[in-house]
Amino acid sequence: MFYRIVTLVGGVVFVAVLFALLWFFCRKFLERHGVTDMVADRATVLATWTFAGISVGLLFAVVGAFVLGPWAFYRTLRGHDVPISDAAAVWWGLAIVVAAMATTGVGFAAFLYAVGAL
């Protein structure tokens, strides 16, 4: 029973880590593309909608996260007037989603291995 609680708490922590990684990558993306006004707030909005897209995509199928996450990133980015083409925005969204999901997935697998659940 103890391992189930530890695994559940670890899962919740890694959901927070996923959002934090999305926020960090979105902030770096905005800074790289010359956004200087309210970067933290814009990164929060961008990360929130990207996270929502990933979450809804995960409900349908794992592959859906890699479709809805970049789409949500692209749609939200259009509202921030960042000077980037539509295709580049989608590819950046996909790169951010893949990087955040891969980092979180590897960390969570290591966590599960450490507690003996994997």
WOHUFEN-V789960 format. One record per run of one state. SS is the DSSP state (@ for helix, = for strand, . for the rest). FROM is the first residue (numbers start at 1). TO is the last residue. If there is no record, write none. Layout:
BEGIN
SS_FROM_TO, SS_FROM_TO
END
This chain:
BEGIN
._1_1, @_2_32, ._33_38, @_39_60, ._61_61, @_62_78, ._79_85, @_86_114, ._115_118
END
